[in-house]
Amino acid sequence: EAGVAQSPRYKIIEKRQSVAFWCNPISGHATLYWYQQILGQGPKLLIQFQNNGVVDDSQLPKDRFSAERLKGVDSTLKIQPAKLEDSAVYLCASSPPLQGNTEAFFGQGTRLTVV
Amino acid sequence: AQSVTQLDSQVPVFEEAPVELRCNYSSSVSVYLFWYVQYPNQGLQLLLKYLSGSTLVKGITGFEAEFNKSQTSFHLRKPSVHISDTAEYFCAVSEGSGGYNKLIFGAGTRLAVHP
């Protein structure tokens, strides 16, 4: 079974530029998460989708971050404009269509460096 | 809201020695707990999880954890570590409402195994 795929693996941009990350979850997984992991910290949830609907985006900085999951499969996360403090690893994860305590399966992440 | 505290940011240990990585969570009526491992430049991989039942949970690569409700702890242990166990370890608690759960992570513990 293929895992969660993310691209690109690495990205370097200048501040005030825009950037987009792509995620393809495990086939059949209804729930998709985007986490931000700043160096030395644990992952922090940015947004959670259930199929193509947003369940939780309470910690998404909506003035600069946006995410979509058209057709309930792939997802993109965009930052526009980027700030230095956005330098982090962006992790995508997915869970099967079961409510409750299921684990999340993570991709390898995209390491963003803003200079 | 749930929170997770990992009491040690770094744990150095010699090869073949025992190790314990400590994790405390904020109390809740019911709780689901997880330990994830992150190798350099990789995503997170599930080590083990506690959902219900036996308080001693065994995971992959010889790790185990014990759920202690009275002390709100979920410490991770291994009786004899290997060089290959060098990685970042994250404790997480599942939080959710309306059936949609998300993982809340601790800050992580860096395990460094020395020869």
Interface residues (C-beta under 8 A of the other chain):
Chain A: V4 T31 Y33 G40 Q41 G42 P43 K44 L45 Q48 Q50 V55 D56 L91 A93 S95 Q99 G100 N101 T102 E103 A104 F105 F106 G107 Q108 G109 R111
Chain B: V4 Q6 Y32 F34 Y36 N41 Q42 G43 L44 Q45 L46 K49 L51 F90 A92 S94 G96 G98 G99 Y100 N101 K102 L103 I104 F105 G106 A107 G108
